[in-house]
Amino acid sequence: TRFKQGNSALDCGSGDIYDNGNGSLMRMLPIVFYLYNNEFSELEEIEIINNISSLTHKHEISCLGCKIYCDYVKQLLNGIDKKIAIKNIQNKDYSSYYSYKSINEYRRILIGDISKLTIDEIKSSGYVVDTLEASLWCTLNSNSYEGAVSKAVNLGNDTDTIGAITGSLNGIIYGKDNIPMNWLN
């Protein structure tokens, strides 16, 4: 609607604090492949990620969630173990590009050991932070594609998005051959 009203595409996304849904996060996987297969500076990558997120979700919290996801997936694409990849993400300094307030929203991912949280501490809502936490928690607490995706959808609530994002992470980790045949069929 905003685009039809004459707004530029990058100004169409919602930028209010209450508009930090997970829609842009679930569409980031193709962007990661684009970034991974081309050489960009950190600043260029952030601009691309923020612009793509801003098509629907332009608040900084949403953009940062997309950046964290992209950084994690790039680690996985490089063959780095999922637990080492999360440690590498924790060693990144996002403060040059994102505010402390937004970074603090992701403290359970960026500071703590999210894999140690109990299932009762994981929220499977449509809030971008909750979605990224749930997807990473399911990934870090499973040893197979099927186990991670099953865990994700059994969290309840926003199962389609959390399942899709968890599936993207674990598809990279375990490969297509480890997706159950009955699921593929």
C-alpha positions in Angstrom: 0.0 0.0 0.0 2.8 2.4 0.9 4.5 1.6 -2.4 1.3 2.2 -4.4 1.0 5.5 -2.6 4.3 6.6 -4.1 6.8 5.8 -1.4 10.2 4.4 -2.4 10.5 0.6 -1.7 13.1 1.2 1.0 10.6 3.5 2.8 7.7 1.1 2.8 8.7 -1.1 5.7 7.4 -0.4 9.1 9.8 1.3 11.4 8.0 1.5 14.7 9.3 -0.4 17.7 6.2 -2.5 17.7 6.7 -3.5 14.1 9.7 -5.8 14.7 8.1 -9.0 13.3 10.0 -11.8 11.7 9.0 -11.3 8.1 12.2 -9.9 6.8 14.2 -12.5 8.7 12.5 -15.4 7.1 13.4 -13.9 3.6 17.1 -13.5 4.3 18.5 -16.9 3.1 18.7 -15.8 -0.6 20.5 -12.6 0.5 23.1 -14.7 2.4 23.8 -16.7 -0.7 24.2 -13.5 -2.7 26.5 -12.0 0.0 28.5 -15.2 0.3 29.1 -15.5 -3.4 30.2 -11.9 -3.9 32.8 -9.8 -2.2 31.5 -6.9 -0.2 32.9 -4.9 2.7 31.2 -5.1 6.0 29.6 -1.8 5.5 28.3 -2.8 2.1 26.9 -6.0 3.5 25.1 -4.1 6.3 23.6 -1.7 3.7 22.3 -4.6 1.6 20.9 -6.5 4.6 19.3 -3.3 6.1 17.8 -2.3 2.7 16.3 -5.8 2.1 14.9 -5.9 5.6 13.5 -2.4 5.2 11.3 -3.4 2.4 9.0 -4.7 5.1 10.7 -4.2 8.5 13.0 -1.2 8.7 13.4 -0.8 12.5 17.0 -1.3 13.6 16.1 -4.3 15.8 14.8 -6.2 12.7 17.8 -5.2 10.6 20.2 -6.3 13.3 18.4 -9.7 13.6 18.8 -10.1 9.8 22.6 -9.2 10.1 23.1 -11.7 12.9 21.3 -14.5 10.9 23.4 -13.7 7.8 26.6 -13.7 9.7 25.7 -17.1 11.3 24.7 -18.6 8.0 27.9 -17.5 6.3 29.8 -19.3 9.0 27.8 -22.5 8.4 28.4 -22.1 4.6 32.1 -22.0 5.4 31.8 -25.4 7.1 32.2 -24.0 10.6 30.6 -26.1 13.4 27.3 -24.6 14.6 28.6 -24.2 18.1 31.8 -22.5 17.0 29.8 -20.3 14.6 27.7 -18.9 17.5 30.9 -18.2 19.5 32.3 -16.4 16.4 29.1 -14.3 16.2 29.5 -13.4 19.9 33.0 -12.1 19.1 31.7 -9.7 16.5 31.4 -6.0 17.3 28.0 -4.8 16.0 28.3 -1.5 17.9 29.8 0.4 15.0 26.6 -0.1 13.0 23.8 -0.7 15.5 22.8 1.0 18.7 23.4 -0.5 22.1 19.6 -0.6 22.7 19.1 -2.9 19.6 22.2 -5.0 20.4 20.9 -5.5 24.0 17.7 -7.0 22.6 19.9 -9.9 21.3 21.9 -10.3 24.5 20.8 -13.9 25.0 22.4 -14.7 21.6 25.3 -12.3 21.7 26.4 -12.7 25.3 25.0 -15.8 26.9 24.9 -19.5 25.9 21.4 -19.7 24.4 21.8 -23.5 24.1 21.7 -23.8 27.9 18.2 -22.2 28.2 15.3 -24.4 29.0 12.4 -24.9 26.5 10.3 -22.8 28.9 12.7 -19.9 28.4 12.3 -19.9 24.6 9.5 -17.9 23.1 8.2 -18.8 19.7 6.4 -15.6 18.9 6.5 -13.5 15.7 8.9 -11.0 17.4 12.1 -11.1 15.4 14.3 -11.5 18.5 12.2 -14.4 19.7 12.3 -16.1 16.3 16.0 -15.9 15.9 16.5 -17.2 19.5 14.1 -20.1 19.0 15.7 -21.1 15.6 19.2 -21.0 17.1 18.2 -22.8 20.2 16.6 -25.6 18.2 19.6 -25.8 16.0 22.1 -25.9 18.9 20.0 -28.5 20.8 19.5 -31.0 18.0 21.7 -33.4 16.2 19.8 -33.8 13.0 17.7 -31.9 10.5 14.6 -33.7 11.5 15.2 -33.2 15.2 15.8 -29.4 14.8 12.8 -28.8 12.6 10.5 -31.0 14.7 11.7 -29.2 17.8 11.0 -25.8 16.1 7.4 -26.6 15.0 6.6 -28.2 18.3 7.4 -25.0 20.1 4.0 -23.8 18.9 2.8 -20.3 18.1 4.7 -19.0 15.0 5.6 -22.5 13.8 5.8 -21.8 10.1 8.4 -19.0 10.3 10.5 -20.6 13.1 10.3 -23.9 11.3 11.4 -22.3 8.0 14.4 -20.5 9.6 15.4 -23.5 11.6 15.1 -25.6 8.4 17.4 -23.2 6.5 20.1 -23.4 9.2 19.9 -27.1 9.5 19.7 -27.7 5.8 23.1 -26.1 5.5 24.4 -28.1 8.4 23.1 -31.5 7.5 22.5 -31.2 3.8 19.6 -32.4 1.6 20.4 -36.1 2.0 19.5 -35.8 5.7 16.1 -34.4 5.2 13.6 -37.3 5.8 12.4 -38.8 2.4 8.8 -38.7 3.5 9.2 -34.9 4.1 10.7 -34.4 0.7 7.9 -36.4 -0.8 
